[in-house]
Amino acid sequence: MNWHHLVSYFFGGVFLANAVPHLVSGMMGRPFQSPFAKPPGQGFSSSTVNVLWGFFNAVVGYLLVVRVGTFELRSTTNVLALGLGALLISLQVARHFGKFNGGNEPERS
């Protein structure tokens, strides 16, 4: 296994995890932040833009995971690289978008 395969799987995890909120928001017909909004990453993009952006992220994630090296689901190293990428981007976007959607400081009942 080459180290650059693990780097590819890490970034594949980043792209696959980033696809989820965009696809889900778009498919639900809801606007969501995207790089194409004004200001980028803060304003809302349409549900259609989010579906397209989410699909693009899924395709890039697929290419990075399936078309680089030989990704093995039974390989702890491969899965950890992908999972670490997914976890880190998930935490980063949770904090970033939480500023705009109230997720960083939910109301206490």
C-alpha positions as CSV (number, residue, x, y, z in Angstrom):
1,M,0.0,0.0,0.0
2,N,1.3,3.4,-1.0
3,W,0.9,6.3,1.4
4,H,-0.7,8.4,-1.4
5,H,-3.6,5.8,-1.5
6,L,-4.3,6.6,2.1
7,V,-4.2,10.3,1.4
8,S,-6.7,9.7,-1.5
9,Y,-9.0,7.7,0.8
10,F,-8.8,10.5,3.5
11,F,-9.9,13.1,0.9
12,G,-12.4,10.6,-0.5
13,G,-14.0,10.5,3.0
14,V,-14.0,14.3,3.0
15,F,-15.9,14.5,-0.3
16,L,-18.3,11.7,0.5
17,A,-19.2,13.2,3.9
18,N,-19.6,16.7,2.4
19,A,-22.0,15.2,-0.2
20,V,-24.5,14.2,2.4
21,P,-25.9,17.5,3.7
22,H,-26.0,19.1,0.3
23,L,-27.9,16.1,-1.3
24,V,-30.2,15.8,1.7
25,S,-31.0,19.5,1.9
26,G,-31.5,19.7,-1.9
27,M,-33.7,16.6,-2.1
28,M,-35.8,18.0,0.7
29,G,-36.2,21.2,-1.3
30,R,-34.4,23.3,1.3
31,P,-31.8,25.9,0.6
32,F,-28.4,25.4,2.3
33,Q,-25.0,27.1,2.4
34,S,-22.6,26.3,-0.5
35,P,-19.5,27.7,-2.1
36,F,-21.8,29.3,-4.8
37,A,-23.8,31.4,-2.3
38,K,-23.2,35.0,-1.7
39,P,-21.2,35.3,0.5
40,P,-19.6,31.8,-0.3
41,G,-20.2,29.3,2.5
42,Q,-22.5,31.6,4.4
43,G,-25.4,32.6,2.2
44,F,-27.9,30.0,1.0
45,S,-28.0,28.3,-2.4
46,S,-31.1,26.8,-4.0
47,S,-32.0,23.2,-3.5
48,T,-31.1,22.5,-7.1
49,V,-27.6,23.9,-6.7
50,N,-27.2,21.8,-3.5
51,V,-28.2,18.6,-5.3
52,L,-25.7,19.3,-8.1
53,W,-22.9,20.2,-5.6
54,G,-23.7,17.2,-3.5
55,F,-23.7,14.9,-6.5
56,F,-20.3,16.4,-7.6
57,N,-18.9,15.7,-4.2
58,A,-20.2,12.1,-4.3
59,V,-18.6,11.5,-7.7
60,V,-15.2,13.0,-6.6
61,G,-15.4,10.9,-3.4
62,Y,-16.1,7.8,-5.4
63,L,-13.2,8.5,-7.8
64,L,-10.8,9.0,-4.9
65,V,-11.8,5.9,-3.0
66,V,-12.6,3.4,-5.7
67,R,-10.4,4.4,-8.6
68,V,-7.2,5.0,-6.7
69,G,-5.4,1.9,-5.5
70,T,-7.5,-1.0,-4.2
71,F,-9.7,0.2,-1.3
72,E,-10.5,-2.7,1.0
73,L,-13.4,-2.5,3.4
74,R,-11.7,-5.2,5.5
75,S,-8.5,-3.1,5.8
76,T,-8.5,-1.2,9.0
77,T,-5.9,1.3,7.6
78,N,-8.1,2.0,4.6
79,V,-11.3,2.5,6.6
80,L,-9.5,4.6,9.2
81,A,-8.1,6.9,6.5
82,L,-11.6,7.4,4.9
83,G,-13.3,7.6,8.3
84,L,-10.9,10.2,9.6
85,G,-11.4,12.4,6.6
86,A,-15.2,12.1,7.0
87,L,-15.0,12.8,10.7
88,L,-12.8,15.8,10.5
89,I,-14.8,17.5,7.7
90,S,-18.0,16.7,9.6
91,L,-16.8,18.4,12.8
92,Q,-15.5,21.4,10.8
93,V,-18.7,22.0,8.9
94,A,-20.8,21.4,12.0
95,R,-19.0,24.2,13.8
96,H,-19.0,26.5,10.7
97,F,-22.7,26.0,9.7
98,G,-23.7,25.9,13.4
99,K,-22.9,29.6,13.5
100,F,-25.6,30.3,11.0
101,N,-28.2,27.6,11.9
102,G,-28.0,27.8,15.7
103,G,-26.3,24.4,16.2
104,N,-23.4,25.6,18.2
105,E,-25.5,26.9,21.0
106,P,-28.9,25.2,21.1
107,E,-31.5,26.6,23.3
108,R,-31.8,24.9,26.7
109,S,-35.3,24.0,27.8
